[in-house]
Amino acid sequence: MNQQNQEHLFSKYSGLFDDSDDAPIREWGIEVQDGWYSIIEGMCRDLYDRRSEDPDTFPRIRQVKSKFGGLVVYMSEQDAPVELILDAAVTACQHTCETCGSYGVLRRTKRRWYFVACDQHAGDSEIVPVKQ
């Protein structure tokens, strides 16, 4: 994610991100492209709203990244309401181009790199068949 978008999230949702020395988010930042920004922002907003119930004990985001074409979010701990918020973001990313935010599908490069892209940002990748 570009630095400006990332800093906006860190500032707006201060206290939601784990700032301990061993938290990957401190070293690597938010490891997704800008096409997922609005989804990540919505996830942060929902988590932050829930955090207001008990800010001292609310779990914190340790890492946000893309892995095998999907959104992965690691928290310091999770409960059922947090899981629902994370699941909604993961599901939204499954059909959102990582580059521009338009509708996308899971694709694979010849080197087996998986990502979600619209036709415009697909490059020379192929669509990954959906298993039934």
N, C-alpha and C positions, 0 to 999 in steps of 0.2 A: 504494500500500500504506500502511496506517496506520503512524504513526510508531513505535508500540510494536513491531509485527512487524518493521519494517525495522531498528530498533535492535537487536533480538534477533539478527537474521541478521548484522548488521555486527559485533556483539560475539562471537557464537559462532564465526563463521568469519573472525575477524580475519586479515588478510593475504591473503585471497582476493579482496578488492575493491580495485581500482586507486584509490590515493589521490593520484595526480598531479593537478596543477592543471587539466589539460585533460580529465580523465575526466568524461564526462557524469554518471556515477553520483554524483559529488561534489556537483554542482549540482542534479540532478533527483531523486536517490534511485532507488528501485526503482519503476518506472512501470507497475505492474500493480495490479489490485484484489486484495482479500484472499482471494477465492475460489481464487486460484492459489497462495496462501501455502504449502500443504503440498507442492506440486509444486516450487516454488522452493527450499524448505527441503531437500527430498530431493536436488535437483540440487546445491545447495551442499554438502551432506554428502558426496555422491559425489565432487565435485571436490576437496573438502578432504581426503578420504581419499587420493585420488590425489596431491594436492599434497605430502603427507608424504614421498613418495619423494624429492623434490628441491625443497624450498620456495623456494630462491633463484632458480631459473630457471623455476618454474611460471608459466604465463600467468595473468593476473588479469582479473577481470570489470570491463569498462569501462562497460557499460550493460545494463540489463534493462528491456524495455518491451513493450507490446502494440502491434502494428501490423497493420492490416487483419484484426483478430480473432485473430491468432496471436502466440505468444510469440517475441520476438526477443532474443537474447543476444549481445552483442559482447564478445569477449575480446581481450586484447593480442596473442595469437596462439593458434593451435589446432593440435592434432595429432589423429590418428585416435581415440585413446581419449577425448579431450575431446569430439570431435565426437559420439561415441556417447552420452555423457552428456547433451549438449545436445539431441540429436535425441530422446532418450527424454522429456525434459521438454517439448519442443515438441509431440510427439505426444500426450502426456497432456493438455496444455492445449487441444487441438483439440476435446475432448469434455467439458470441465469449465467450468461456469458461472463466469465471472469474479467474480461477486458473492458466491456462497455456497459454491461448490465441488461442487455437485451435478452430475449429468449434464446437459450442455448441448449445443446445436448452434449452428453459425455462423448469425448473423442479421444483418440489415441494416435500418437505419432509413431513413425516407423521404429523409433528407439524405445517404444513402450512407455512414453510419458503420457499420463492421463490428465485431461483437463476438460472443463466445460466451456464451449464456445458457440457463438452464432456462426452462420455461414461466412460472414465477412471476416471473422478473426480465426477461422479454422485452419488456415494455411494448407499444408498438404497432408493433414491428418485424415483419419477415417472415423466414421461413427462407430461407436461400440454397440454391438447388438444387445438389446434388452433380453435377458434370460427370462423365460416364462415358467 
